[in-house]
Amino acid sequence: STARNGVVWGTYPAASSINVEMFTNRTARLYWNGGGVSWVPTWVAELDTWTHIAFVVGTASQASLYVNGALHSSVATTFAMVVPSVAFRYGNDYRSAGLQYHGRLDEGRIWSVPRSAQQISTSFAHHLPPGTPGLLVYYKFSTADGTDSSGNAFHGTRLVGANGKPGFGLDNAALLSN
């Protein structure tokens, strides 16, 4: 089935939304409304296996998916950087019924710069120290309190979705002013 399993991270349904979603068939989707793009790579997540995924949107008119530090696939695109009008959320979205993610999240990182293949492959399985260059927001979900471990103090707020499922929110106004 290709029904959505939930939003891992995103801002949908903002006018300029960005989402990373997982489907019940274990595929991922990068949805970038500002550029009118919906990309579903051919990758399928393994069940009950820790997996690191990174979507990178660079300045070379392409988006890339990295799985466990290795480039999986890329797509040519006309992505435009968007500034969402609502807070980023991990684990759910803004719909009244919500699309709570049914799985576990270990970490969430937002970077202010596109990461290179080498940077991703050397850091994907490691905790990063505060002050890592380009690291804007870094949530370690094992803390369960929304603390930003990047050193930038963009702390999140624990949220409860419409069906009582937890998630985290991040105030975009503070984040995007930097």
N, C-alpha and C positions, 0 to 999 in steps of 0.2 A: 504494500500500500504506500502511496505517496502523501498520505495525510501528514500534517505537521505534528511532530512530537512536542515541539515547544521552541520558544525563543531562548537561545543561549545568551545573547547580548543584543541590545538594540534600542531603537527609539520609535518604532512603529506605533501609532499611525501618524506621526508628525508629517507635515508637508514635505520636509526634506529628511526622510527617514533612512536609517542604516540598520540592518539586521543581519545577524548570523543565526540561522535556524537549523534545527535538525528535524528530519522526517522519520516517520515510523519505519521506513525501509532502510534506515541508518545512513542516509546520504545527507550532506550538508548543503545549505544554500546561502549565498551572499546576495542580499537584496539591498540595492543602493538606489533609492528612489530619485535622488537628486540627478543621477545620470541615467535614470530609466533602465537600470540593469537588474536582471535576476539571473544569477549564474548558479547552476547545479553541476559541480564537477562529477566525474565518474567514480570518485572515491566512495567506498562503503566502510563505515566504522565496524570494527570487530566488537562482538558482544563481550561484556565483562572484562574489557581490556583497557588499561589506562592508555590514552592517546592524546598527544599534543597536536592541536591544529592551529595554524596561523594563516590568516588571510592578509595579504599585503597588497595595498593599492599604492602604486608608485607614480612617478611622473612620466614614465615611458609608455603611457596609454595602454597599460595592461594591469590585470589583477592576477595574483598567483596564490595557489594553495600549497602550503607546506604541511606534511604529515610526519610527525616524529623527527623534525629537523631536516627532512629531505624534500626537495621540490617535487610535488606530485603533478601539477598541471598549471597552465596559465591560459588566459584568454585575453584577446585584444578587446579593448573597451574604450568608451568615451566617458569614463568616470569623471565626475566633477566633484571637487571637495564641497561638502555640504556642512552647514551649521545647523544642527537640529534645534528645533524650538522647544523641545521637551527634554527632560533628564534621561540619560542613558540608564538602562535597566539590565541587570543580569538575572536570568532565571525566569523572567516573565515579561509581558508587554502591557500595553495600556487598554486593550479591549476589555469590555465589561466582563466577558467570560474568561478572558486572559488566555495566554498560551504558555502556561507554566512548563518549563523544561523538565522532562522526566528522566533524570540522570543525575550524576554528580559532577560538580565543577570543583577543580582543585585551585586554580588561579585564574585571574583575569588581568590582562595587561593592555594598556592603551599607550601607543607610542606617538610622539610628535613628528617622527621621521619614518620613512619606509626602511624596514630592516633588510639587510642583505642576506643572501643564502648562508654565507659563512657565519654571520651574527646569529641567525636563527639556529643553525646546527650546533653551535658551541654553547648556546644558553638555554635551549628549550627544556632541558631536564634539571636545571639548577635554579635555586633561589637567587634572586639578584639583590645586591646591596642598595640601600638608599643612595640617591644621587647618581645612579647609572645614567650616563648621557642619553638624552632622548626619551627616557622612560617617564611618561607623564602621570600615569595612574597604575597602581599595582595592588590588586586585592589578593590576599591569601585567604581563601574561603574557610580554611580550617579555624580561623579566628572567629568567624561568624558574627563579627561586630561592625564590618564595613571600614575597618582601618586601612588607610592608604599607606602601603609600605614603600612607596617611591621616595619619600622624603618631601613630597610637595604638599602634603596635608589636604588632598582632595578626598576627604573621608566620605564614605557613602552612608546611606540611611537604610536600615533594615525595613523592608516593605512586606506587606501581606496583600496578595492578590485577591481578586473578587471571590475566588473559591477557597480562600484561606491558605494558599500555598505561599511560602516565603520567597523573597527575592531581595535584591539590593538596588538602590537608586543612587545616582550621582548627579549633583547639581551642575548642569551645563554652564550656567552663567559664570560660576567661579572657574570652571575648567577652561572654557573657551576665551576667557579674558586674558589668558597667559599665552 
